[in-house]
């Protein structure tokens, strides 16, 4: 067992939760197609990163081809309600690619494949159109041309139909004209380490290592899930024996025979172009402060080091870096009433109607705080997106992480939240009921509630949001 994995933390804490034909694809007519309102409404039920048209779910991806330097691959596929592939009709060039400089995902793109369409399809089709998918390639040099510099770009994709275009979010990628094979020598890499304590329940120490290739050649990096290790010292000199090792950490709620943290066995690969900077999830760590202090370390200021141990062709390379200082305290922060993910603010409150009622009322509110339309989605990989817990006091609730389990845990799913499309400033409220049955010993009133929400971001990644769910002295707001 080695360093921490955020995915494993979430998994451990969530224990107990838990007739078509091929549509026509003729070449699009001249002019600029638009996305139809009907398609936008269908997309409300589409998984993140996909679009729906005529009952068919489409996905388009653009992928840097590391095995063939200097080229990008574009793929498109369609799937029916039964999750089977839907064949594409014989088409010549239905895909569109736009490249924006990082940070500018609106307005005129730096490069648009539509500019080259009059001279024929701007993409290469090395395999030709396939019955159930499309595969195209394009040299990076065709995008950068003579005027665009090497650097980070946001690549947005689109799939063209008669009279409309389905837009996809795309991804960011570092585009370079360099086509020489990458080297495994990491001596030209430079590192930046940031460490800070983030508020929450519990407070977390977050460390992020950013790696930049300052050399003249592309560099190939191989690393695993437990590449980043942290050490804590009581003095700024960072000498002597560390007082804490991240790979020895265990959840505070874990008993003597409980499973702690494990290291997933996989090998990740990244190729860094000259000037490119990356900070993959394997170069980041989030550690609950109570796990660092444990039962023996006092609160106070600690100094940290970060250690990157590479794998594969870089397995002989280990980099040790100073990782800043932080003030650690075991005192828990009060749980917030509201938690945010991107532009969406979530609340989940529990209302006790009184001694005569046989159930509790649960209210979920979602509010769009941004300036653009947003879609709120519960996580796709959990059975129910909300859980309710009861505690004897606010202090006990705020320190929930230090307890093995809550005194009372709700049974069943109180509210099932469907995908919600929210305009700027719009809020939606959903209500449900949670039976008291199974909450043995739970008093009528006087309970402090905590609610946990599992929600998905725009890319479909799962996030856990924990909020206070109501107090007997003041009641939910």
PyMOL commands that set and color helices and strands:
alter all, ss='L'
color gray80, all
select helices_A, chain A and resi 6-13+37-45+113-119+140-144+246-248+281-283+289-293+312-314+394-398+400-402
alter helices_A, ss='H'
color red, helices_A
select strands_A, chain A and resi 51-53+56-64+71-79+95-101+111-112+133-139+151-161+164-175+189-198+204-213+219-223+228-233+244-245+268-272+277-278+284-288+300-309+318-328+339-341+344-351+359-368+374-378+386-391+408-409+420-422+427-435+448-456+462-468
alter strands_A, ss='S'
color yellow, strands_A
deselect
rebuild
show_as cartoon
